Amino acid sequence: MEIHTSPITPEIIENALDYGQYRQLIATLLAANLTTGPNQTDALVEYSKMNVQRMNRIDKHVQLLPQLVEILHAIKQPMVWLVLTEAWCGDAAQNLPIFAKIAEIQPLIQLRFILRDEHPEIMDLFLTRNTRSIPKLIAMTSDTLKVLGHWGPRPAEADALVQSLKSAGMAHDDYVLEVHKWYGSNKTIALQNELIALIPAWNAG
């Protein structure tokens, strides 16, 4: 029998949340003026409230690009898409609804969510510039949980904007505002195009 040495075990997938459960967790916490994770501050709770509004808006209005839909329909390999996230993360709010729409269209993709700060052993395998940046999407085969690839924490164009504004010395709250403006104008197109480039290779696995 093969010994599973990866921290991403079948038990992790089994106990992970689907999109509806993830959204319900956030709603339950916010009703108690709380958010996910060990750090509980008024600011993080407010970020989480704004993120619910962002996700609601994208859930309601997003349309997948025809090319992406075509690629999704061509998927033959069952996959698990495991996403590391937290409720207070603005990048997560802007991108997770697209993953949910994709999984809705293609049932061969089992989309699951886990909280970053509850799973540091997994997060630390997928660092960005040595930081625990989220969201992080990990695509795996359904049967063996072999990692096929990963994406995150944000589209390359948005990431370049973040790094540029940080290098220029812009304050955190100010560059976060600029990045959300970018998301609003881009309307998920960059993310969808990046997934169009990635998914065929994952499917070939």
N, C-alpha and C positions, 0 to 999 in steps of 0.2 A: 504494500500500500504506500502511495506517495505521501510523504510528510509535508504538510503545508507550513512553510517557514515564513511566508509573507505576513505582515501585520494585517493585511486585508484578507480576512478569513470569511468563509461562508456565514459564520455567525454574525460578523459585522454587517454583511449585506442583509441577512434575515432581520436584524434588529434596526436597520436604517429606516428612515421615513420616506414615504412617497411625497409628492408635491403637496397634496391636500393635507397630509398630516403635518408637514413642515409649516404650512401656512396656519394650521390650527394651533400648533405649538406657539407660534409667535403671537397669535390673537389671545391665547390663554394667558401668556406671560404679560402682555401689554395691559390686559384687564386688571392685573395686579400691580401695574406700574413697574414691570420688570422687563428685562430682555434676556437673550441667551448669553451664556458665558459667565465666567467668574467675576468679571468686573461689572458692577451695577452702579451707573451714574445717571443723573438726569439727562445728560447730553446723549448717552448711548440709547436711552429710552426714546428720546426725541428723534434720533436718527432712525430708530426702528419704526417709529410711527410714520415718518416720511417714506421709508422704504415700503411699507405696506401700501401707501398711496401709489408709489411708483409701480409696484408689481400689479396692483389692480388695474392701473391704466394700460400697462403693456399687455396683460392678460386679455383685456377687452379689445384692444385695437390692433394687435400685431398680426401681420400677414407674412407667411413664409414665402420666400422667393421661389418661383417655379422651378428653377434649377435645383434648389435644395430639396424640394418636394420630390422631384424626379430621382435624386440620389437616395433619398430615404426609402422610396418604393423599391429601389434596386437592392436594398440590404437583404442578404441571405443568412448572415451569421448572427445568432442571438448574442447580444451584448449586455453588459451591465455598465451603466454610466453612474459612477459614484461621485458625488459632489461634496466637497468640503466647504462649509459656509458658516455664517453667523447672521443673526437677524439685523444687527446694526451696520452691516457692511453694505455701503452704497453700490459698489460694483456688483455684488451679488444680486441686489434688487434689480439692477438694470439688465442682467443677463440670464438669471434663472428662469424667468418666464419663457424664454426661447427654448431652453432645454425641455421644459414641460410641454410646450406645443409640439416639439419634435417627437417626444415619447408618445404623445397622444395620437400622432399620425402613424408612427411605426411601432407596433406592439413588440417587435423583436428587441427593442431597446427598453431595458428595465432601469428606470431612473430612480436613484435613491440618494438621500441626503443625510450627511452626518455633520455634527458640529465640530469645528476645528479644534476648539479648546478641550474637547473631550477625547480627541484622538491625535495627540502630538506625535505619536509614533508613526502614523500615516502621513500627517502633514509634513514631517521632516524629511520624507522621501521626495517631496515635490515642492521644494523651496524655489522662490524667485529672487535672484540676487541675494541669496542667503537669508531671506525673510519669509515669514509664514503668511504670504499674501493670498487672499481669497477673493472670489471663489476659485476653486481648482477642480476641474472636471477630469476624472480618470476613467478612460474607456478600457474595458476588460472583456475577455471572453466569458460567457456565462458559465461554461462548464468547469474551467480550470482557474478562472480569475487571472489569467495571464494579462499583463498590462499591454494594451495595444497602442496607447498613446495618451497624451493629456493636453489640456488647454487651460489657460488662465494666467493671471487673474482678470485680465481685461483685454479687449481687442488691441492689436499692436499699435494702431493709430492713437488710441486713448492712452496707452501706456507711454508712448513717446511724448505725448502732451504732458502727462504727469511728471515724467523725468525732466522735461524741459522747464516746467514751471518751478519744480523743486530746486533745480540747479540755479535758477534765476533768483532764488531766495524768497519766493512767494510764500506767505503764511499758509498753513494747512487748510484752514477753513476757506480761504480764498481760492486755492487751486482745486479743492474739492468742488466748489461751486462751478468753476470753469469746466471741469470734467463732466459734471452733470449737464451743463449746457451742451457740451459736445454730444453726449448720449441723446439728448433731446432732438438735436438736429440730425443726427445720423440715423435714428429710428431703427436700430438693430441691424442695419445693412452690413456693417463691417464684421460683426460677429457671424452673421449668416454666411458671408463670403469666406470667412476663415474656416467655418465648418464644412462648407462645400469642398474646400481643399483637403481637409483632414479625413472626413468620413470614408471616402473610397478606400484609403489605405487601411483604416481600421477594419473595414468590412473584409478586405483581402486577408487581414490578420496573419 
